[in-house]
């Protein structure tokens, strides 16, 4: 499949997101940067998500709906979107999260951040939102440059803020493993391959966090990050413990 030079492929995994999908699509259509295609990957939803997406796709030729025959999870849904993408650039967006209207423009446009840094991988600051995406004032700031070593103790890359130049990285490196915290594992893989992440310390996204979301379960989060260190990255025990302590300290501070 050919690749369009300045096109951004926005990949949205969708599973039972009928409450959000119209808002998500409207938000993308309202972006000040209009050079995009929107790939809505339905992960075999049991609600009206697919029907609503198909109706929205009829209103805008830039929207494509990909219906998976079975539910496989967000990681494999994103991989399906990557494989069907036509753009040089890949952006990820979850159906319940929010972008600022100029998110894509500030990351990519002629004088945007990615081109300014001549980078392959950029991400931005974000703010925690409540269940209605209301702003809470709790902001996660980012480092100017994030390397693999630094990233092991800082899970500050939020999937919805990422933009990647596949002309530099290729698509294969973006494929996510079918594990918990698949996004973090993927960012580490890209960083380890020699592509540092450049951070734009401006809030361009809101992370919607319902009261009982997975990320709010602290013990589960600790278990997931530990398994990444030991099973995915194969780090020695004491190195894993040191990284975990750093991660826990920073995670606690940014939630205060």
Beta strands, then each sheet from edge to edge (+ up, - down):
strand 1: 4-14
strand 2: 36-42
strand 3: 63-67
strand 4: 87-92
strand 5: 98-99
strand 6: 121-129
strand 7: 135-140
strand 8: 145-146
strand 9: 163-165
strand 10: 197-208
sheet 1: 3+ 2+ 1+ 4+ 9- 6+ 7-
sheet 2: 3+ 2+ 1+ 4+ 9- 6+ 10+ 5-
sheet 3: 3+ 2+ 1+ 4+ 9- 6+ 10+ 8-
end
